[in-house]
């Protein structure tokens, strides 16, 4: 059996704004499992340097992969997306 198929999808945001994206994902892809990670410790991201944000996003992605074995990570934060992707 392909266990990766049943692995969750990770959703990262700097606070709570990504909850609306998670809600849409859950409506469209009802049979997926999700892990929502809100980085409240460092919010807001708008006043952080690109170097810091990219490092932080990599830490969060690594955490989701190693802890939850996610099959996909969605970066639901516009600031982090602009700086890091």
N, C-alpha and C positions, 0 to 999 in steps of 0.2 A: 504494500500500500504506500502511496506517495504521501508522506506526512507533511511535506512542505505545502501541499495543497490546502491543508487544514490549519496551517500556521496563521497567526493573526497579522493584521496590517497595523503598523504603528503610525500614529498621527502626532506630530510635534507642533506645539504652539508656545508662544511666550507668556500666555495668560489664558484668557477664556474665549477669545474671539474665534478660535478654531472649532469651538463646540458647534457652531452653525455649519461648518464644513463637515464635521463628523455626523451631524444629523442628516445632511444630504446624502452622505456616503451610505449610511445605514438604511436609508429609504431606497436607494438605487441598488445597492449590493446587500440585500437582506441576509444572505447566508454566510457572510463573512464575519469574522471575529475581529475586534478592534482593541487596541491599547492606546489610550489617549494620555499624552504626557504634556502637562502644562508646566512650563519652567517659571513658576512664580518667584523663585529665588532671585532671578535676574531680570524680571520684567520691570519696566518696559525696555524693550530692545533698542528703541530709537536713539538713545543717548550712548550706546556702546560702539566701540570701534569695530570695523570689519574684521580685523584680526581676531579680536575677542569672540565675536559672533561665530565666525567659522570654526574656531576651536571648540566653542561650546556646542555647536550643532554636531560636530563630529563626536564629542563626548556622549551626547544624547542618543545619537544613532547607534553608537557602539553599545550603550546600555540596553537599548531595545533589542539589538541583535543578540547580545550575549545572554540577557536575562529572559527574554520572551521568544527568541528565535523567530522574529518577524520575517515575513516574506517580502514586505514592501514597507517603505517609510514615506509618508506624505508630510512635507513641510508646510504646515498651514499658517505660517507667519510670513506676511508680506515683507517685513523688514529683513528677516533672515534669508528669505528667498532672493531678494535683490542683492544682498551682500555675499551670499555663499554659493548660489547655484551657478 
